Amino acid sequence: MSEHRHTARRGRSLLPVALGALILLPLSALPAQADPAGPSRDAPAPAPRATTGAEAGTAAHLRAIRDDPRRLDRFFRALPKGGELHNHLSGAASTEYLIELAAGDGLCIEKETMTAVEPPCGPDARPAADARTDREFHDALVRAWSMEDFPADGNGHDHFFAAFGKFGEVTWRHPGKLLANVADSVAEQNQFYLETMATPASESGKKLAAAVGWDPDLARLHRKLVAGGKLDKLVAEARGEADATGAEFRETARCGTGRARPGCKLTVRWISQVSRASSKERVFTQMALGMRLAERDGRFAAVNLVQPEDAESSLENYRLQMRMLKYLRGVYPKAHVTLHAGELWPGLVKPEHLKFHIKEAVGVAGAERIGHGVDLEHEDDWQRTARTMADREVAVEVPFTSNAQILGVKGDDHPFATYRAHGVPVVLATDDPGVSRIDISHEYRYAARTYGLSYPELKDLARASLEYAFLPGRSLWRGNPTRDGYAPTGACRGTPPGAQEPRPQCRRLLKASPKAAAQWRQEAAYRDFERTFGGAR
């Protein structure tokens, strides 16, 4: 199974998937849970930028419908929302789909814990297939495997993470089917790009780490891993997994047929998970594998540390893990790094653990993006960290609902406004939308309502999700767009972004750069969106 931020089960891995020969070039209602909103307020933000007439009309429409839930749902679902950059595949698939997969595989559900297990079903378990006809059983499974109906005064942190162990027997079996489910959801939310996390060659990596053992000399440890082609065998295994899983995805999504599902058009790249609560040697092995993959296979983009940041082993080894990444970045300079950092809050850990996690992720490990970053203002000299992030354009990935459910942080307590006020790039994300019972439209609507964001501000948030994605190639935008605004780079200056007929120099950029091409596609979607909602012509 995929090791999210939970403990591993029997070495099963959720395998990365290839959507095509090269994965980079396909240029072709409120959720059940209520908003985790705090009091509505205006957020400090960069100075307002000039708006076009189309944007002004769309902004006026958004203000006019602010008290009409049905029309707001339609607006936010249709809003072009760029890319999804913080997404764990095992937690992103819908809970109902996981239950159906469990039933189809003949799995059993332990009655006391609601955990999926292999057949045969003993006296303390019942067939998952019972959920197809027993609504009460089905709904109990949904509540156990997600945050559905979770009481406001409950321990959301523990319930959230426990869910992954309960459905883990399901997720490792059909990763291609999971991706088909998730990719459809992302595409239907009017997004154009997905980076999702899974654990490549999990069991073999665990065995290699155990065989090599720990060595505090990181250079020597890396030499042991690569000696005799051992690490390259893991790379080959991971690529084979990707090929096999890709075939399952294409079959499930009917790609290349007249009945192809929406997810077939989605551009997808993979982020290799590293189980931060594991042994030191396993953490290092997973890091090295993920970074070697990112340099050798264009389907893989980066590494990220997963599992609870507040786990005892995660806290004990945090600084060491940042040094591991610093060393490996010197070995694999082309691999990207995005890190869960600062997913902490007072009361969850001792005060000394709140002082340095984001700072070290940026300053030592060289993270290019930070996931969550919730405890920023509790860190020592946090203003300097924020300035460094702004200067280096280190984006922060913000999943509002996840932060509310796991940490209880929302509204004025959340540092969303602080990051924006300091010029740090911010992108919205879902984290685990299946477990959280939300979608990305929910997160945009929450941001607009809670922080008083205008339509142009929402548009720039969505643009940021492609600007700071790990897509290869030059950007459509010049300079630092978070600081300077989204103005086309020289090759495309003078052509309205998203126009049907870009001038030749711009066309050459779009052909050469998957990033610019995805950004141009989003701008074309904005032209249509603003015609629909702002009366633009």
Secondary structure as the mmCIF struct_conf table of DSSP 4:
data_model
#
loop_
_struct_conf.conf_type_id
_struct_conf.id
_struct_conf.beg_label_comp_id
_struct_conf.beg_label_asym_id
_struct_conf.beg_label_seq_id
_struct_conf.end_label_comp_id
_struct_conf.end_label_asym_id
_struct_conf.end_label_seq_id
BEND BEND1 HIS A 4 HIS A 6
TURN_TY1_P TURN_TY1_P1 ARG A 10 GLY A 11
HELX_LH_PP_P HELX_LH_PP_P1 LEU A 14 PRO A 16
BEND BEND2 LEU A 19 LEU A 22
TURN_TY1_P TURN_TY1_P2 ILE A 23 LEU A 24
BEND BEND3 ALA A 32 GLN A 33
HELX_LH_PP_P HELX_LH_PP_P2 ALA A 34 ASP A 35
HELX_LH_PP_P HELX_LH_PP_P3 ASP A 42 PRO A 44
BEND BEND4 PRO A 46 PRO A 46
HELX_LH_PP_P HELX_LH_PP_P4 ALA A 47 ALA A 50
HELX_RH_AL_P HELX_RH_AL_P1 GLY A 53 ALA A 64
TURN_TY1_P TURN_TY1_P3 ILE A 65 ASP A 67
HELX_RH_AL_P HELX_RH_AL_P2 PRO A 69 ALA A 78
BEND BEND5 LEU A 79 LEU A 79
STRN STRN1 GLY A 83 GLU A 84
BEND BEND6 HIS A 86 HIS A 86
STRN STRN2 ASN A 87 HIS A 88
HELX_RH_AL_P HELX_RH_AL_P3 LEU A 89 ALA A 92
BEND BEND7 ALA A 93 ALA A 93
HELX_RH_AL_P HELX_RH_AL_P4 THR A 95 GLY A 104
TURN_TY1_P TURN_TY1_P4 ASP A 105 GLY A 106
STRN STRN3 CYS A 108 GLU A 110
TURN_TY1_P TURN_TY1_P5 LYS A 111 THR A 113
STRN STRN4 ALA A 116 VAL A 117
HELX_LH_PP_P HELX_LH_PP_P5 GLU A 118 GLU A 118
BEND BEND8 PRO A 119 PRO A 120
HELX_LH_PP_P HELX_LH_PP_P6 CYS A 121 CYS A 121
TURN_TY1_P TURN_TY1_P6 PRO A 123 ASP A 124
STRN STRN5 ALA A 125 PRO A 127
HELX_RH_3T_P HELX_RH_3T_P1 ALA A 128 ARG A 132
TURN_TY1_P TURN_TY1_P7 THR A 133 THR A 133
HELX_RH_AL_P HELX_RH_AL_P5 ARG A 135 ALA A 144
TURN_TY1_P TURN_TY1_P8 TRP A 145 TRP A 145
BEND BEND9 SER A 146 SER A 146
TURN_TY1_P TURN_TY1_P9 GLU A 148 ASP A 149
TURN_TY1_P TURN_TY1_P10 ALA A 152 ASP A 153
BEND BEND10 GLY A 154 GLY A 154
HELX_RH_AL_P HELX_RH_AL_P6 GLY A 156 LYS A 166
BEND BEND11 PHE A 167 PHE A 167
HELX_RH_AL_P HELX_RH_AL_P7 GLY A 168 THR A 171
TURN_TY1_P TURN_TY1_P11 TRP A 172 ARG A 173
HELX_RH_AL_P HELX_RH_AL_P8 PRO A 175 GLU A 188
TURN_TY1_P TURN_TY1_P12 GLN A 189 ASN A 190
STRN STRN6 TYR A 193 ALA A 198
TURN_TY1_P TURN_TY1_P13 PRO A 200 ALA A 201
HELX_RH_AL_P HELX_RH_AL_P9 SER A 202 VAL A 212
BEND BEND12 PRO A 216 PRO A 216
HELX_RH_AL_P HELX_RH_AL_P10 LEU A 218 VAL A 226
HELX_RH_3T_P HELX_RH_3T_P2 ALA A 227 GLY A 229
HELX_RH_AL_P HELX_RH_AL_P11 LYS A 230 ALA A 253
TURN_TY1_P TURN_TY1_P14 ARG A 254 GLY A 256
BEND BEND13 THR A 257 THR A 257
TURN_TY1_P TURN_TY1_P15 GLY A 258 ARG A 259
HELX_RH_3T_P HELX_RH_3T_P3 PRO A 262 LYS A 265
STRN STRN7 THR A 267 SER A 275
TURN_TY1_P TURN_TY1_P16 ARG A 276 ALA A 277
BEND BEND14 SER A 278 SER A 278
HELX_RH_AL_P HELX_RH_AL_P12 LYS A 280 ARG A 296
TURN_TY1_P TURN_TY1_P17 GLY A 298 ARG A 299
STRN STRN8 PHE A 300 VAL A 306
BEND BEND15 GLN A 307 GLN A 307
TURN_TY1_P TURN_TY1_P18 GLU A 309 ASP A 310
BEND BEND16 ALA A 311 ALA A 311
HELX_RH_AL_P HELX_RH_AL_P13 GLU A 312 GLU A 316
TURN_TY1_P TURN_TY1_P19 ASN A 317 ASN A 317
HELX_RH_AL_P HELX_RH_AL_P14 TYR A 318 VAL A 331
TURN_TY1_P TURN_TY1_P20 PRO A 333 LYS A 334
BEND BEND17 ALA A 335 ALA A 335
STRN STRN9 HIS A 336 ALA A 341
STRN STRN10 PRO A 346 PRO A 346
TURN_TY1_P TURN_TY1_P21 GLY A 347 LEU A 348
STRN STRN11 VAL A 349 VAL A 349
HELX_RH_3T_P HELX_RH_3T_P4 PRO A 351 LEU A 354
BEND BEND18 LYS A 355 PHE A 356
HELX_RH_AL_P HELX_RH_AL_P15 HIS A 357 GLY A 363
TURN_TY1_P TURN_TY1_P22 VAL A 364 VAL A 364
BEND BEND19 ALA A 365 ALA A 365
BEND BEND20 GLU A 368 GLU A 368
STRN STRN12 ARG A 369 HIS A 372
TURN_TY1_P TURN_TY1_P23 VAL A 374 ASP A 375
HELX_RH_3T_P HELX_RH_3T_P5 LEU A 376 HIS A 378
BEND BEND21 GLU A 379 GLU A 379
TURN_TY1_P TURN_TY1_P24 ASP A 380 ASP A 381
HELX_RH_AL_P HELX_RH_AL_P16 TRP A 382 ARG A 392
TURN_TY1_P TURN_TY1_P25 GLU A 393 GLU A 393
STRN STRN13 ALA A 395 VAL A 398
HELX_RH_AL_P HELX_RH_AL_P17 PHE A 400 LEU A 407
HELX_RH_3T_P HELX_RH_3T_P6 GLY A 411 ASP A 413
BEND BEND22 HIS A 414 HIS A 414
TURN_TY1_P TURN_TY1_P26 PRO A 415 PRO A 415
HELX_RH_AL_P HELX_RH_AL_P18 PHE A 416 ALA A 421
TURN_TY1_P TURN_TY1_P27 HIS A 422 GLY A 423
STRN STRN14 VAL A 426 LEU A 428
STRN STRN15 ASP A 431 ASP A 431
BEND BEND23 ASP A 432 ASP A 432
HELX_RH_AL_P HELX_RH_AL_P19 PRO A 433 SER A 436
TURN_TY1_P TURN_TY1_P28 ARG A 437 ARG A 437
HELX_RH_AL_P HELX_RH_AL_P20 ILE A 440 TYR A 451
TURN_TY1_P TURN_TY1_P29 GLY A 452 GLY A 452
HELX_RH_AL_P HELX_RH_AL_P21 TYR A 455 GLU A 467
TURN_TY1_P TURN_TY1_P30 TYR A 468 TYR A 468
BEND BEND24 ALA A 469 ALA A 469
BEND BEND25 GLY A 473 GLY A 473
BEND BEND26 LEU A 476 LEU A 476
STRN STRN16 TRP A 477 TRP A 477
BEND BEND27 GLY A 479 GLY A 479
HELX_RH_AL_P HELX_RH_AL_P22 PRO A 481 ASP A 484
STRN STRN17 PRO A 488 PRO A 488
HELX_RH_3T_P HELX_RH_3T_P7 GLY A 490 CYS A 492
TURN_TY1_P TURN_TY1_P31 ARG A 493 GLY A 494
BEND BEND28 THR A 495 THR A 495
TURN_TY1_P TURN_TY1_P32 PRO A 497 GLY A 498
BEND BEND29 GLN A 500 GLU A 501
HELX_RH_AL_P HELX_RH_AL_P23 PRO A 504 ALA A 512
HELX_RH_AL_P HELX_RH_AL_P24 PRO A 514 GLY A 534
#
